[in-house]
Amino acid sequence: CTLEDAITFQGYEFRVNKGVYWNQGFNTNVGATIEGLFQARLKAKKAGNDGQQKTLKLALNSGYGKCALKPNTEEIVYVKESEWEVWISRHYEQTLGYDRTYKGDYRVRNRVPIDSHFNRVQCAGMITSYSKRIMNRVMATAEDHVIDIVYTDTDSMHLLDEDVPKLEAAYLEKYGKVITGKQLGQFHVDFD
């Protein structure tokens, strides 16, 4: 998406010298999962289930971050006082420090081996790239029609209320999609 958008919106030309690619298919489960969570949230909002819709919103917002986790270098382990001597004799090499809990047990900071780390950073990259595509399309359409966007954020933009219908019409004409709404990939006015 990022390369295609650079070509489309900035006129980039490029030549590939070297690269790595996957050629055994494409897993679309991330998109299907997000769509399922989004539809469940809409249903919960409609039913007035505020707790459930907020939980689903949190899951949707954290999906990206969970995919791009940095390696954990430490973990906290709790060891019962009765098991302490055997435990520390087996794990002293990865123990970074410890202290006693109010019950007399041990709270231990342990080193975590880097080779046990796993993430889905390629999925996080695809999510980021596609979210930028959504924003780029709207902003480029506004620019093409001399509509000022006075502020942008990760997933929002501010423009004059009177310009919203112009932008909606221009976007529909260019992409054949309705830009205003409550569905994934759409925008809506947050202010009265």
Secondary structure, 3 states (H helix, E strand, C coil): CHHHHHHHHHCCCCCCCCCCCCCCCCCCHHHHHHHHHHHHHHHHHHCCCHHHHHHHHHHHHHHHHHHCCCCCCEEEEEECHHHHHHHHHHHHHHEEEEEECCCCCEEEEEECCHHHCCCCHHHHHHHHHHHHHHHHHHHHHHHHCCCCEEEECCCCEEECHHHHHHHHHHHHHHHCCCCECCCCCCECCCCC
